[in-house]
Amino acid sequence: MILELYVATCERRRIAVSQLCKLSGGSTTTALRHIEHLEALGYIARQTDPDDGRRLIVGTLTPLLAASEQWLDLQIAESRIQDRRSG
């Protein structure tokens, strides 16, 4: 879910709550619980889609973007270390 939000933000794509729930691979109830938790932590914000007032769009906030980029940087560094060890 977090990676989907990160990629959508980088690609400047909107991602609807319903779409994020489907992408999570779990039940809608569980996905909504995770979305609510991320929102309570200040990582995401839900807002009405300006093109369709019936939809809610999930926006990624700066703390989640920063944490995602830090995590990705660590994964890249670890991959390079593994490559050096095996090469």
PDB file of N, CA, C and O in Angstrom:
ATOM      1  N   MET A   1       0.826  -1.182   0.000  1.00  0.00           N
ATOM      2  CA  MET A   1       0.000   0.000   0.000  1.00  0.00           C
ATOM      3  C   MET A   1       0.881   1.261   0.000  1.00  0.00           C
ATOM      4  O   MET A   1       0.641   2.193  -0.768  1.00  0.00           O
ATOM      5  N   ILE A   2       1.876   1.278   0.847  1.00  0.00           N
ATOM      6  CA  ILE A   2       2.762   2.442   0.941  1.00  0.00           C
ATOM      7  C   ILE A   2       3.556   2.609  -0.350  1.00  0.00           C
ATOM      8  O   ILE A   2       3.718   3.725  -0.842  1.00  0.00           O
ATOM      9  N   LEU A   3       4.049   1.506  -0.895  1.00  0.00           N
ATOM     10  CA  LEU A   3       4.803   1.593  -2.139  1.00  0.00           C
ATOM     11  C   LEU A   3       3.910   2.074  -3.283  1.00  0.00           C
ATOM     12  O   LEU A   3       4.350   2.869  -4.114  1.00  0.00           O
ATOM     13  N   GLU A   4       2.680   1.609  -3.335  1.00  0.00           N
ATOM     14  CA  GLU A   4       1.733   2.074  -4.358  1.00  0.00           C
ATOM     15  C   GLU A   4       1.511   3.579  -4.236  1.00  0.00           C
ATOM     16  O   GLU A   4       1.479   4.289  -5.241  1.00  0.00           O
ATOM     17  N   LEU A   5       1.361   4.057  -3.020  1.00  0.00           N
ATOM     18  CA  LEU A   5       1.178   5.493  -2.800  1.00  0.00           C
ATOM     19  C   LEU A   5       2.421   6.267  -3.228  1.00  0.00           C
ATOM     20  O   LEU A   5       2.315   7.328  -3.844  1.00  0.00           O
ATOM     21  N   TYR A   6       3.586   5.743  -2.905  1.00  0.00           N
ATOM     22  CA  TYR A   6       4.842   6.411  -3.260  1.00  0.00           C
ATOM     23  C   TYR A   6       4.975   6.516  -4.780  1.00  0.00           C
ATOM     24  O   TYR A   6       5.280   7.585  -5.309  1.00  0.00           O
ATOM     25  N   VAL A   7       4.747   5.408  -5.473  1.00  0.00           N
ATOM     26  CA  VAL A   7       4.870   5.403  -6.927  1.00  0.00           C
ATOM     27  C   VAL A   7       3.843   6.344  -7.556  1.00  0.00           C
ATOM     28  O   VAL A   7       4.173   7.097  -8.472  1.00  0.00           O
ATOM     29  N   ALA A   8       2.612   6.307  -7.073  1.00  0.00           N
ATOM     30  CA  ALA A   8       1.579   7.199  -7.610  1.00  0.00           C
ATOM     31  C   ALA A   8       1.974   8.660  -7.416  1.00  0.00           C
ATOM     32  O   ALA A   8       1.750   9.486  -8.300  1.00  0.00           O
ATOM     33  N   THR A   9       2.550   8.976  -6.282  1.00  0.00           N
ATOM     34  CA  THR A   9       2.989  10.350  -6.014  1.00  0.00           C
ATOM     35  C   THR A   9       4.110  10.740  -6.967  1.00  0.00           C
ATOM     36  O   THR A   9       4.085  11.827  -7.546  1.00  0.00           O
ATOM     37  N   CYS A  10       5.088   9.863  -7.133  1.00  0.00           N
ATOM     38  CA  CYS A  10       6.213  10.151  -8.037  1.00  0.00           C
ATOM     39  C   CYS A  10       5.742  10.325  -9.475  1.00  0.00           C
ATOM     40  O   CYS A  10       6.296  11.133 -10.220  1.00  0.00           O
ATOM     41  N   GLU A  11       4.728   9.572  -9.863  1.00  0.00           N
ATOM     42  CA  GLU A  11       4.199   9.649 -11.226  1.00  0.00           C
ATOM     43  C   GLU A  11       3.108  10.713 -11.361  1.00  0.00           C
ATOM     44  O   GLU A  11       2.522  10.889 -12.429  1.00  0.00           O
ATOM     45  N   ARG A  12       2.852  11.409 -10.273  1.00  0.00           N
ATOM     46  CA  ARG A  12       1.820  12.450 -10.241  1.00  0.00           C
ATOM     47  C   ARG A  12       0.446  11.916 -10.665  1.00  0.00           C
ATOM     48  O   ARG A  12      -0.305  12.561 -11.396  1.00  0.00           O
ATOM     49  N   ARG A  13       0.157  10.711 -10.173  1.00  0.00           N
ATOM     50  CA  ARG A  13      -1.141  10.080 -10.421  1.00  0.00           C
ATOM     51  C   ARG A  13      -1.993  10.174  -9.173  1.00  0.00           C
ATOM     52  O   ARG A  13      -1.487  10.098  -8.053  1.00  0.00           O
ATOM     53  N   ARG A  14      -3.256  10.335  -9.370  1.00  0.00           N
ATOM     54  CA  ARG A  14      -4.192  10.262  -8.250  1.00  0.00           C
ATOM     55  C   ARG A  14      -4.514   8.803  -7.990  1.00  0.00           C
ATOM     56  O   ARG A  14      -4.605   7.992  -8.912  1.00  0.00           O
ATOM     57  N   ILE A  15      -4.684   8.491  -6.725  1.00  0.00           N
ATOM     58  CA  ILE A  15      -5.083   7.127  -6.377  1.00  0.00           C
ATOM     59  C   ILE A  15      -6.267   7.224  -5.426  1.00  0.00           C
ATOM     60  O   ILE A  15      -6.198   7.858  -4.373  1.00  0.00           O
ATOM     61  N   ALA A  16      -7.344   6.581  -5.827  1.00  0.00           N
ATOM     62  CA  ALA A  16      -8.573   6.615  -5.043  1.00  0.00           C
ATOM     63  C   ALA A  16      -8.498   5.616  -3.896  1.00  0.00           C
ATOM     64  O   ALA A  16      -7.769   4.626  -3.959  1.00  0.00           O
ATOM     65  N   VAL A  17      -9.259   5.892  -2.858  1.00  0.00           N
ATOM     66  CA  VAL A  17      -9.315   4.984  -1.701  1.00  0.00           C
ATOM     67  C   VAL A  17      -9.728   3.594  -2.171  1.00  0.00           C
ATOM     68  O   VAL A  17      -9.123   2.602  -1.764  1.00  0.00           O
ATOM     69  N   SER A  18     -10.750   3.508  -3.022  1.00  0.00           N
ATOM     70  CA  SER A  18     -11.227   2.203  -3.500  1.00  0.00           C
ATOM     71  C   SER A  18     -10.142   1.459  -4.267  1.00  0.00           C
ATOM     72  O   SER A  18      -9.999   0.246  -4.120  1.00  0.00           O
ATOM     73  N   GLN A  19      -9.379   2.176  -5.082  1.00  0.00           N
ATOM     74  CA  GLN A  19      -8.293   1.572  -5.844  1.00  0.00           C
ATOM     75  C   GLN A  19      -7.193   1.070  -4.912  1.00  0.00           C
ATOM     76  O   GLN A  19      -6.660  -0.023  -5.103  1.00  0.00           O
ATOM     77  N   LEU A  20      -6.861   1.865  -3.915  1.00  0.00           N
ATOM     78  CA  LEU A  20      -5.831   1.471  -2.953  1.00  0.00           C
ATOM     79  C   LEU A  20      -6.263   0.235  -2.170  1.00  0.00           C
ATOM     80  O   LEU A  20      -5.446  -0.638  -1.878  1.00  0.00           O
ATOM     81  N   CYS A  21      -7.530   0.166  -1.835  1.00  0.00           N
ATOM     82  CA  CYS A  21      -8.046  -1.015  -1.140  1.00  0.00           C
ATOM     83  C   CYS A  21      -7.871  -2.263  -1.998  1.00  0.00           C
ATOM     84  O   CYS A  21      -7.447  -3.305  -1.496  1.00  0.00           O
ATOM     85  N   LYS A  22      -8.192  -2.169  -3.289  1.00  0.00           N
ATOM     86  CA  LYS A  22      -8.040  -3.311  -4.196  1.00  0.00           C
ATOM     87  C   LYS A  22      -6.575  -3.707  -4.337  1.00  0.00           C
ATOM     88  O   LYS A  22      -6.247  -4.894  -4.335  1.00  0.00           O
ATOM     89  N   LEU A  23      -5.694  -2.714  -4.459  1.00  0.00           N
ATOM     90  CA  LEU A  23      -4.274  -2.983  -4.629  1.00  0.00           C
ATOM     91  C   LEU A  23      -3.636  -3.606  -3.395  1.00  0.00           C
ATOM     92  O   LEU A  23      -2.587  -4.244  -3.492  1.00  0.00           O
ATOM     93  N   SER A  24      -4.255  -3.426  -2.246  1.00  0.00           N
ATOM     94  CA  SER A  24      -3.682  -3.948  -1.003  1.00  0.00           C
ATOM     95  C   SER A  24      -3.671  -5.476  -0.971  1.00  0.00           C
ATOM     96  O   SER A  24      -2.856  -6.082  -0.275  1.00  0.00           O
ATOM     97  N   GLY A  25      -4.573  -6.086  -1.722  1.00  0.00           N
ATOM     98  CA  GLY A  25      -4.639  -7.541  -1.750  1.00  0.00           C
ATOM     99  C   GLY A  25      -5.392  -8.152  -0.585  1.00  0.00           C
ATOM    100  O   GLY A  25      -5.574  -9.368  -0.532  1.00  0.00           O
ATOM    101  N   GLY A  26      -5.829  -7.329   0.342  1.00  0.00           N
ATOM    102  CA  GLY A  26      -6.584  -7.819   1.485  1.00  0.00           C
ATOM    103  C   GLY A  26      -8.039  -7.417   1.391  1.00  0.00           C
ATOM    104  O   GLY A  26      -8.510  -6.960   0.349  1.00  0.00           O
ATOM    105  N   SER A  27      -8.727  -7.591   2.471  1.00  0.00           N
ATOM    106  CA  SER A  27     -10.130  -7.206   2.492  1.00  0.00           C
ATOM    107  C   SER A  27     -10.249  -5.682   2.527  1.00  0.00           C
ATOM    108  O   SER A  27      -9.336  -4.989   2.974  1.00  0.00           O
ATOM    109  N   THR A  28     -11.371  -5.178   2.057  1.00  0.00           N
ATOM    110  CA  THR A  28     -11.616  -3.742   2.067  1.00  0.00           C
ATOM    111  C   THR A  28     -11.594  -3.208   3.487  1.00  0.00           C
ATOM    112  O   THR A  28     -11.054  -2.131   3.739  1.00  0.00           O
ATOM    113  N   THR A  29     -12.171  -3.948   4.408  1.00  0.00           N
ATOM    114  CA  THR A  29     -12.216  -3.516   5.804  1.00  0.00           C
ATOM    115  C   THR A  29     -10.810  -3.354   6.372  1.00  0.00           C
ATOM    116  O   THR A  29     -10.512  -2.357   7.030  1.00  0.00           O
ATOM    117  N   THR A  30      -9.957  -4.323   6.120  1.00  0.00           N
ATOM    118  CA  THR A  30      -8.576  -4.257   6.608  1.00  0.00           C
ATOM    119  C   THR A  30      -7.823  -3.109   5.945  1.00  0.00           C
ATOM    120  O   THR A  30      -7.087  -2.377   6.607  1.00  0.00           O
ATOM    121  N   ALA A  31      -8.008  -2.954   4.640  1.00  0.00           N
ATOM    122  CA  ALA A  31      -7.333  -1.873   3.921  1.00  0.00           C
ATOM    123  C   ALA A  31      -7.780  -0.512   4.453  1.00  0.00           C
ATOM    124  O   ALA A  31      -6.953   0.380   4.645  1.00  0.00           O
ATOM    125  N   LEU A  32      -9.065  -0.349   4.690  1.00  0.00           N
ATOM    126  CA  LEU A  32      -9.568   0.918   5.229  1.00  0.00           C
ATOM    127  C   LEU A  32      -9.004   1.190   6.622  1.00  0.00           C
ATOM    128  O   LEU A  32      -8.711   2.335   6.966  1.00  0.00           O
ATOM    129  N   ARG A  33      -8.859   0.160   7.402  1.00  0.00           N
ATOM    130  CA  ARG A  33      -8.259   0.308   8.733  1.00  0.00           C
ATOM    131  C   ARG A  33      -6.823   0.805   8.619  1.00  0.00           C
ATOM    132  O   ARG A  33      -6.404   1.678   9.379  1.00  0.00           O
ATOM    133  N   HIS A  34      -6.066   0.252   7.669  1.00  0.00           N
ATOM    134  CA  HIS A  34      -4.680   0.699   7.447  1.00  0.00           C
ATOM    135  C   HIS A  34      -4.648   2.146   6.957  1.00  0.00           C
ATOM    136  O   HIS A  34      -3.806   2.932   7.392  1.00  0.00           O
ATOM    137  N   ILE A  35      -5.551   2.490   6.065  1.00  0.00           N
ATOM    138  CA  ILE A  35      -5.632   3.860   5.554  1.00  0.00           C
ATOM    139  C   ILE A  35      -5.940   4.821   6.694  1.00  0.00           C
ATOM    140  O   ILE A  35      -5.318   5.878   6.793  1.00  0.00           O
ATOM    141  N   GLU A  36      -6.879   4.473   7.547  1.00  0.00           N
ATOM    142  CA  GLU A  36      -7.218   5.314   8.697  1.00  0.00           C
ATOM    143  C   GLU A  36      -6.023   5.471   9.632  1.00  0.00           C
ATOM    144  O   GLU A  36      -5.781   6.552  10.168  1.00  0.00           O
ATOM    145  N   HIS A  37      -5.284   4.387   9.819  1.00  0.00           N
ATOM    146  CA  HIS A  37      -4.112   4.431  10.700  1.00  0.00           C
ATOM    147  C   HIS A  37      -3.028   5.342  10.110  1.00  0.00           C
ATOM    148  O   HIS A  37      -2.450   6.161  10.825  1.00  0.00           O
ATOM    149  N   LEU A  38      -2.756   5.200   8.816  1.00  0.00           N
ATOM    150  CA  LEU A  38      -1.764   6.054   8.156  1.00  0.00           C
ATOM    151  C   LEU A  38      -2.181   7.523   8.207  1.00  0.00           C
ATOM    152  O   LEU A  38      -1.342   8.413   8.350  1.00  0.00           O
ATOM    153  N   GLU A  39      -3.464   7.761   8.091  1.00  0.00           N
ATOM    154  CA  GLU A  39      -3.963   9.135   8.168  1.00  0.00           C
ATOM    155  C   GLU A  39      -3.804   9.687   9.585  1.00  0.00           C
ATOM    156  O   GLU A  39      -3.412  10.841   9.760  1.00  0.00           O
ATOM    157  N   ALA A  40      -4.103   8.881  10.583  1.00  0.00           N
ATOM    158  CA  ALA A  40      -3.960   9.308  11.980  1.00  0.00           C
ATOM    159  C   ALA A  40      -2.502   9.618  12.322  1.00  0.00           C
ATOM    160  O   ALA A  40      -2.230  10.481  13.156  1.00  0.00           O
ATOM    161  N   LEU A  41      -1.570   8.919  11.683  1.00  0.00           N
ATOM    162  CA  LEU A  41      -0.141   9.155  11.912  1.00  0.00           C
ATOM    163  C   LEU A  41       0.381  10.375  11.161  1.00  0.00           C
ATOM    164  O   LEU A  41       1.516  10.799  11.376  1.00  0.00           O
ATOM    165  N   GLY A  42      -0.440  10.936  10.286  1.00  0.00           N
ATOM    166  CA  GLY A  42      -0.024  12.105   9.513  1.00  0.00           C
ATOM    167  C   GLY A  42       0.788  11.764   8.279  1.00  0.00           C
ATOM    168  O   GLY A  42       1.554  12.591   7.787  1.00  0.00           O
ATOM    169  N   TYR A  43       0.622  10.535   7.773  1.00  0.00           N
ATOM    170  CA  TYR A  43       1.349  10.095   6.589  1.00  0.00           C
ATOM    171  C   TYR A  43       0.578  10.316   5.296  1.00  0.00           C
ATOM    172  O   TYR A  43       1.174  10.505   4.235  1.00  0.00           O
ATOM    173  N   ILE A  44      -0.736  10.293   5.385  1.00  0.00           N
ATOM    174  CA  ILE A  44      -1.570  10.492   4.199  1.00  0.00           C
ATOM    175  C   ILE A  44      -2.735  11.398   4.560  1.00  0.00           C
ATOM    176  O   ILE A  44      -3.031  11.632   5.732  1.00  0.00           O
ATOM    177  N   ALA A  45      -3.388  11.902   3.518  1.00  0.00           N
ATOM    178  CA  ALA A  45      -4.603  12.697   3.702  1.00  0.00           C
ATOM    179  C   ALA A  45      -5.599  12.270   2.642  1.00  0.00           C
ATOM    180  O   ALA A  45      -5.244  12.057   1.483  1.00  0.00           O
ATOM    181  N   ARG A  46      -6.837  12.149   3.051  1.00  0.00           N
ATOM    182  CA  ARG A  46      -7.898  11.840   2.091  1.00  0.00           C
ATOM    183  C   ARG A  46      -8.621  13.133   1.737  1.00  0.00           C
ATOM    184  O   ARG A  46      -8.889  13.971   2.598  1.00  0.00           O
ATOM    185  N   GLN A  47      -8.929  13.274   0.465  1.00  0.00           N
ATOM    186  CA  GLN A  47      -9.657  14.461   0.021  1.00  0.00           C
ATOM    187  C   GLN A  47     -10.591  14.077  -1.120  1.00  0.00           C
ATOM    188  O   GLN A  47     -10.397  13.058  -1.784  1.00  0.00           O
ATOM    189  N   THR A  48     -11.584  14.891  -1.331  1.00  0.00           N
ATOM    190  CA  THR A  48     -12.531  14.640  -2.408  1.00  0.00           C
ATOM    191  C   THR A  48     -11.849  14.846  -3.754  1.00  0.00           C
ATOM    192  O   THR A  48     -11.101  15.806  -3.941  1.00  0.00           O
ATOM    193  N   ASP A  49     -12.110  13.946  -4.681  1.00  0.00           N
ATOM    194  CA  ASP A  49     -11.581  14.056  -6.036  1.00  0.00           C
ATOM    195  C   ASP A  49     -12.220  15.271  -6.707  1.00  0.00           C
ATOM    196  O   ASP A  49     -13.445  15.346  -6.802  1.00  0.00           O
ATOM    197  N   PRO A  50     -11.409  16.224  -7.172  1.00  0.00           N
ATOM    198  CA  PRO A  50     -11.983  17.419  -7.789  1.00  0.00           C
ATOM    199  C   PRO A  50     -12.749  17.129  -9.081  1.00  0.00           C
ATOM    200  O   PRO A  50     -13.587  17.931  -9.495  1.00  0.00           O
ATOM    201  N   ASP A  51     -12.468  15.985  -9.721  1.00  0.00           N
ATOM    202  CA  ASP A  51     -13.153  15.619 -10.954  1.00  0.00           C
ATOM    203  C   ASP A  51     -14.398  14.776 -10.718  1.00  0.00           C
ATOM    204  O   ASP A  51     -15.257  14.678 -11.594  1.00  0.00           O
ATOM    205  N   ASP A  52     -14.500  14.172  -9.548  1.00  0.00           N
ATOM    206  CA  ASP A  52     -15.637  13.307  -9.227  1.00  0.00           C
ATOM    207  C   ASP A  52     -15.866  13.367  -7.721  1.00  0.00           C
ATOM    208  O   ASP A  52     -15.194  12.678  -6.954  1.00  0.00           O
ATOM    209  N   GLY A  53     -16.806  14.183  -7.312  1.00  0.00           N
ATOM    210  CA  GLY A  53     -17.067  14.412  -5.889  1.00  0.00           C
ATOM    211  C   GLY A  53     -17.487  13.180  -5.107  1.00  0.00           C
ATOM    212  O   GLY A  53     -17.566  13.223  -3.879  1.00  0.00           O
ATOM    213  N   ARG A  54     -17.758  12.084  -5.801  1.00  0.00           N
ATOM    214  CA  ARG A  54     -18.141  10.846  -5.100  1.00  0.00           C
ATOM    215  C   ARG A  54     -16.927  10.051  -4.648  1.00  0.00           C
ATOM    216  O   ARG A  54     -17.042   9.174  -3.792  1.00  0.00           O
ATOM    217  N   ARG A  55     -15.771  10.348  -5.212  1.00  0.00           N
ATOM    218  CA  ARG A  55     -14.552   9.591  -4.904  1.00  0.00           C
ATOM    219  C   ARG A  55     -13.681  10.334  -3.912  1.00  0.00           C
ATOM    220  O   ARG A  55     -13.659  11.564  -3.874  1.00  0.00           O
ATOM    221  N   LEU A  56     -12.963   9.559  -3.107  1.00  0.00           N
ATOM    222  CA  LEU A  56     -11.941  10.110  -2.219  1.00  0.00           C
ATOM    223  C   LEU A  56     -10.585   9.727  -2.764  1.00  0.00           C
ATOM    224  O   LEU A  56     -10.358   8.582  -3.156  1.00  0.00           O
ATOM    225  N   ILE A  57      -9.683  10.695  -2.786  1.00  0.00           N
ATOM    226  CA  ILE A  57      -8.324  10.498  -3.254  1.00  0.00           C
ATOM    227  C   ILE A  57      -7.400  10.482  -2.035  1.00  0.00           C
ATOM    228  O   ILE A  57      -7.592  11.237  -1.081  1.00  0.00           O
ATOM    229  N   VAL A  58      -6.399   9.611  -2.089  1.00  0.00           N
ATOM    230  CA  VAL A  58      -5.415   9.543  -1.016  1.00  0.00           C
ATOM    231  C   VAL A  58      -4.174  10.312  -1.464  1.00  0.00           C
ATOM    232  O   VAL A  58      -3.606  10.032  -2.520  1.00  0.00           O
ATOM    233  N   GLY A  59      -3.770  11.265  -0.666  1.00  0.00           N
ATOM    234  CA  GLY A  59      -2.564  12.028  -0.944  1.00  0.00           C
ATOM    235  C   GLY A  59      -1.481  11.675   0.049  1.00  0.00           C
ATOM    236  O   GLY A  59      -1.741  11.569   1.248  1.00  0.00           O
ATOM    237  N   THR A  60      -0.265  11.492  -0.442  1.00  0.00           N
ATOM    238  CA  THR A  60       0.876  11.175   0.402  1.00  0.00           C
ATOM    239  C   THR A  60       1.468  12.459   0.959  1.00  0.00           C
ATOM    240  O   THR A  60       1.715  13.404   0.210  1.00  0.00           O
ATOM    241  N   LEU A  61       1.697  12.502   2.257  1.00  0.00           N
ATOM    242  CA  LEU A  61       2.273  13.679   2.903  1.00  0.00           C
ATOM    243  C   LEU A  61       3.785  13.520   3.052  1.00  0.00           C
ATOM    244  O   LEU A  61       4.319  12.416   2.949  1.00  0.00           O
ATOM    245  N   THR A  62       4.450  14.615   3.289  1.00  0.00           N
ATOM    246  CA  THR A  62       5.913  14.672   3.337  1.00  0.00           C
ATOM    247  C   THR A  62       6.547  13.612   4.249  1.00  0.00           C
ATOM    248  O   THR A  62       7.525  12.989   3.834  1.00  0.00           O
ATOM    249  N   PRO A  63       6.044  13.376   5.465  1.00  0.00           N
ATOM    250  CA  PRO A  63       6.707  12.362   6.312  1.00  0.00           C
ATOM    251  C   PRO A  63       6.747  10.966   5.677  1.00  0.00           C
ATOM    252  O   PRO A  63       7.740  10.250   5.812  1.00  0.00           O
ATOM    253  N   LEU A  64       5.680  10.585   4.992  1.00  0.00           N
ATOM    254  CA  LEU A  64       5.672   9.267   4.352  1.00  0.00           C
ATOM    255  C   LEU A  64       6.585   9.247   3.140  1.00  0.00           C
ATOM    256  O   LEU A  64       7.261   8.248   2.898  1.00  0.00           O
ATOM    257  N   LEU A  65       6.618  10.321   2.378  1.00  0.00           N
ATOM    258  CA  LEU A  65       7.529  10.389   1.237  1.00  0.00           C
ATOM    259  C   LEU A  65       8.975  10.270   1.706  1.00  0.00           C
ATOM    260  O   LEU A  65       9.761   9.517   1.131  1.00  0.00           O
ATOM    261  N   ALA A  66       9.318  11.006   2.740  1.00  0.00           N
ATOM    262  CA  ALA A  66      10.687  10.971   3.272  1.00  0.00           C
ATOM    263  C   ALA A  66      11.035   9.578   3.792  1.00  0.00           C
ATOM    264  O   ALA A  66      12.125   9.075   3.523  1.00  0.00           O
ATOM    265  N   ALA A  67      10.128   8.956   4.529  1.00  0.00           N
ATOM    266  CA  ALA A  67      10.385   7.618   5.067  1.00  0.00           C
ATOM    267  C   ALA A  67      10.500   6.591   3.940  1.00  0.00           C
ATOM    268  O   ALA A  67      11.335   5.690   4.008  1.00  0.00           O
ATOM    269  N   SER A  68       9.676   6.720   2.916  1.00  0.00           N
ATOM    270  CA  SER A  68       9.735   5.797   1.777  1.00  0.00           C
ATOM    271  C   SER A  68      11.053   5.930   1.038  1.00  0.00           C
ATOM    272  O   SER A  68      11.673   4.930   0.677  1.00  0.00           O
ATOM    273  N   GLU A  69      11.481   7.162   0.815  1.00  0.00           N
ATOM    274  CA  GLU A  69      12.751   7.382   0.119  1.00  0.00           C
ATOM    275  C   GLU A  69      13.935   6.864   0.937  1.00  0.00           C
ATOM    276  O   GLU A  69      14.884   6.308   0.385  1.00  0.00           O
ATOM    277  N   GLN A  70      13.871   7.050   2.240  1.00  0.00           N
ATOM    278  CA  GLN A  70      14.938   6.541   3.106  1.00  0.00           C
ATOM    279  C   GLN A  70      14.979   5.016   3.043  1.00  0.00           C
ATOM    280  O   GLN A  70      16.056   4.428   2.949  1.00  0.00           O
ATOM    281  N   TRP A  71      13.821   4.379   3.095  1.00  0.00           N
ATOM    282  CA  TRP A  71      13.748   2.919   3.027  1.00  0.00           C
ATOM    283  C   TRP A  71      14.285   2.426   1.688  1.00  0.00           C
ATOM    284  O   TRP A  71      15.055   1.467   1.639  1.00  0.00           O
ATOM    285  N   LEU A  72      13.878   3.085   0.597  1.00  0.00           N
ATOM    286  CA  LEU A  72      14.362   2.687  -0.725  1.00  0.00           C
ATOM    287  C   LEU A  72      15.872   2.859  -0.841  1.00  0.00           C
ATOM    288  O   LEU A  72      16.550   2.008  -1.416  1.00  0.00           O
ATOM    289  N   ASP A  73      16.395   3.938  -0.305  1.00  0.00           N
ATOM    290  CA  ASP A  73      17.848   4.146  -0.308  1.00  0.00           C
ATOM    291  C   ASP A  73      18.566   3.015   0.426  1.00  0.00           C
ATOM    292  O   ASP A  73      19.599   2.529  -0.035  1.00  0.00           O
ATOM    293  N   LEU A  74      18.023   2.602   1.556  1.00  0.00           N
ATOM    294  CA  LEU A  74      18.622   1.490   2.312  1.00  0.00           C
ATOM    295  C   LEU A  74      18.567   0.186   1.518  1.00  0.00           C
ATOM    296  O   LEU A  74      19.512  -0.603   1.549  1.00  0.00           O
ATOM    297  N   GLN A  75      17.463  -0.040   0.808  1.00  0.00           N
ATOM    298  CA  GLN A  75      17.334  -1.256   0.003  1.00  0.00           C
ATOM    299  C   GLN A  75      18.346  -1.267  -1.133  1.00  0.00           C
ATOM    300  O   GLN A  75      18.932  -2.307  -1.435  1.00  0.00           O
ATOM    301  N   ILE A  76      18.553  -0.119  -1.761  1.00  0.00           N
ATOM    302  CA  ILE A  76      19.529  -0.012  -2.839  1.00  0.00           C
ATOM    303  C   ILE A  76      20.939  -0.254  -2.300  1.00  0.00           C
ATOM    304  O   ILE A  76      21.725  -0.981  -2.908  1.00  0.00           O
ATOM    305  N   ALA A  77      21.251   0.352  -1.165  1.00  0.00           N
ATOM    306  CA  ALA A  77      22.572   0.168  -0.559  1.00  0.00           C
ATOM    307  C   ALA A  77      22.803  -1.300  -0.202  1.00  0.00           C
ATOM    308  O   ALA A  77      23.885  -1.835  -0.443  1.00  0.00           O
ATOM    309  N   GLU A  78      21.806  -1.940   0.360  1.00  0.00           N
ATOM    310  CA  GLU A  78      21.929  -3.350   0.724  1.00  0.00           C
ATOM    311  C   GLU A  78      22.112  -4.216  -0.522  1.00  0.00           C
ATOM    312  O   GLU A  78      22.888  -5.171  -0.505  1.00  0.00           O
ATOM    313  N   SER A  79      21.415  -3.891  -1.579  1.00  0.00           N
ATOM    314  CA  SER A  79      21.542  -4.639  -2.831  1.00  0.00           C
ATOM    315  C   SER A  79      22.952  -4.509  -3.402  1.00  0.00           C
ATOM    316  O   SER A  79      23.512  -5.479  -3.913  1.00  0.00           O
ATOM    317  N   ARG A  80      23.513  -3.328  -3.313  1.00  0.00           N
ATOM    318  CA  ARG A  80      24.881  -3.118  -3.806  1.00  0.00           C
ATOM    319  C   ARG A  80      25.893  -3.904  -2.980  1.00  0.00           C
ATOM    320  O   ARG A  80      26.848  -4.464  -3.517  1.00  0.00           O
ATOM    321  N   ILE A  81      25.675  -3.937  -1.684  1.00  0.00           N
ATOM    322  CA  ILE A  81      26.558  -4.722  -0.804  1.00  0.00           C
ATOM    323  C   ILE A  81      26.482  -6.198  -1.177  1.00  0.00           C
ATOM    324  O   ILE A  81      27.507  -6.873  -1.264  1.00  0.00           O
ATOM    325  N   GLN A  82      25.277  -6.695  -1.396  1.00  0.00           N
ATOM    326  CA  GLN A  82      25.084  -8.111  -1.775  1.00  0.00           C
ATOM    327  C   GLN A  82      25.742  -8.399  -3.110  1.00  0.00           C
ATOM    328  O   GLN A  82      26.336  -9.462  -3.292  1.00  0.00           O
ATOM    329  N   ASP A  83      25.641  -7.451  -4.060  1.00  0.00           N
ATOM    330  CA  ASP A  83      26.258  -7.633  -5.371  1.00  0.00           C
ATOM    331  C   ASP A  83      27.774  -7.738  -5.265  1.00  0.00           C
ATOM    332  O   ASP A  83      28.398  -8.554  -5.943  1.00  0.00           O
ATOM    333  N   ARG A  84      28.365  -6.900  -4.404  1.00  0.00           N
ATOM    334  CA  ARG A  84      29.826  -6.915  -4.219  1.00  0.00           C
ATOM    335  C   ARG A  84      30.269  -8.236  -3.598  1.00  0.00           C
ATOM    336  O   ARG A  84      31.308  -8.789  -3.960  1.00  0.00           O
ATOM    337  N   ARG A  85      29.474  -8.726  -2.666  1.00  0.00           N
ATOM    338  CA  ARG A  85      29.830  -9.984  -1.997  1.00  0.00           C
ATOM    339  C   ARG A  85      29.746 -11.157  -2.943  1.00  0.00           C
ATOM    340  O   ARG A  85      30.559 -12.078  -2.864  1.00  0.00           O
ATOM    341  N   SER A  86      28.787 -11.138  -3.825  1.00  0.00           N
ATOM    342  CA  SER A  86      28.616 -12.280  -4.737  1.00  0.00           C
ATOM    343  C   SER A  86      29.407 -12.132  -6.019  1.00  0.00           C
ATOM    344  O   SER A  86      29.550 -13.093  -6.775  1.00  0.00           O
ATOM    345  N   GLY A  87      29.921 -10.943  -6.273  1.00  0.00           N
ATOM    346  CA  GLY A  87      30.640 -10.709  -7.546  1.00  0.00           C
ATOM    347  C   GLY A  87      32.062 -10.657  -7.383  1.00  0.00           C
ATOM    348  O   GLY A  87      32.789 -10.467  -8.358  1.00  0.00           O
TER     349      GLY A  87
END
